[in-house]
């Protein structure tokens, strides 16, 4: 699944219902997209790596201020997703002998979407590579930094 977090996906422009995205230059009339769930999971991983950057090390191509901007943007994206989807699963508590406040029981039953269906859709819309001229910036030309 972790490989899917960074996967490139594409759909036809018609599937976007009037929204716009970057046109791929592969002759298939497709635009670059990513499912929000993968973006948010990737963001969560980015935040984790930022919090433990002494262990993971910093990215060589970004300075700390840029990393903070990315992490802040990720936190806001996850906040929006949590508020939008508003999981109303009920959290319960228990008493602990060594603590006065109630302690949460972290085993909560959630009503989830079918993860296998999400992964299947992503696989069907997978773009193996953005290399080789498939992404062309209107001013700067072919993107060589694409994954």
ABEGO torsion letter per residue (X at the ends): XAAAAABBBBBBAAAAGGBBBBBBAAGAGBBBBBBAAAAAAAAAAAAAAAAAAAAAEBBAABBAAAAAAAAAAAAAAAAAAAAAAGBABBBBBBBBAABABBBBBABBBBBBBBAAAAAAAAAAABBABABGGABBBAAAEBBAABX
